[in-house]
């Protein structure tokens, strides 16, 4: 049932991306091209999505608990740190290059378009690269800690 | 690109908002696509089924669009496959490092007035805009 509801949410989300124009790189790039023949349509996507989500979000986290989990897993992190800025910057560079962000990339892959398939596979590769990067930095931090403990113990 | 579509884009946005609310109500989670799909690469027990379902739903909606209205999934205007692949790697790595994309930070985060998400959204929008400016107007690539 959980999987079924997840699928339904994915279908509705995907339909929203398709209808809104987000799954067409030409439209996304025209939105980002403020200095060219600017197409502001996609501002309406984010605006209306927020207009729906914001009030319902407040109601739901105050009045309910999630159907399938113990509690709402909503981060209350307020730190603006380097990974956040660097990650957003790298993502923005890719988005501006291809006109795809993650959701539309997956939708486009589902349509069978070679561009979409290429993008989605490369995106998965980029995510795997991040997993490897994270493991490497964690190992490095552990080594440093061990070295620090060893030198202070000596 | 004389195709201003405020109504269709608003309708699409409403659906995206509703789908994100479903994820919140059902799973108690923020509907960030990069997180929903990316977490599948490091699966944790009991937290896989709905993520797989959601991803399959996205894929199915692309397939349905191809049958019903192929223009809505037209990839015209996209760069070469090589550049698309580079972009994909950047998007995959960047969204995981920055903990979110257009949906998680842009829609859910801004709705919650999360400072992190507002800063992240401003950053990726600005960088994407600069990228388009450079490729289109300085290097004179695309349309």
Interface residues (C-beta under 8 A of the other chain):
Chain A: X2 X3 X4 X5 X6 X7 X8 X9 X10 X11 X12 X13 X14 X15 X16 X17 X18 X19 X20 X21 X22 X23 X24 X25 X26 X27 X29 X30 X32 X33 X34 X35 X36 X37 X39 X40 X41 X42 X44 X45 X46 X47 X48 X49 X50 X51 X52 X53 X54 X56 X57 X60 X61 X64 X65 X66 X67 X68 X69 X70 X71 X72 X73 X74 X75 X77 X78 X79 X80 X83 X84 X85 X86 X87 X88 X89 X90 X91 X92 X93 X94 X95 X96 X97 X98 X99 X100 X101 X102 X103 X105 X106 X107 X108 X109 X110 X111 X112 X113 X114 X115 X116 X118 X119 X120 X121 X122 X123 X124 X125 X126 X127 X128 X129 X130 X131 X133
Chain B: X1 X2 X3 X4 X5 X6 X8 X9 X10 X11 X12 X13 X14 X15 X16 X17 X18 X19 X20 X21 X22 X23 X24 X25 X26 X27 X28 X29 X30 X31 X33 X34 X37 X38 X41 X42 X49 X50 X51 X52 X53 X54 X55 X56 X57 X58 X59 X60 X61 X62 X63 X64 X65 X66 X69 X70 X71 X72 X73 X74 X75 X76 X77 X78 X79 X81 X83 X84 X85 X86 X87 X88 X89 X90 X91 X92 X93 X94 X95 X96 X97 X98 X99 X101 X102 X103 X105 X106 X107 X108 X110 X111 X112 X114 X115 X116 X119 X120 X121 X123 X124 X125 X126 X127 X128 X129 X130 X131 X132 X133 X135 X136 X137 X142 X143
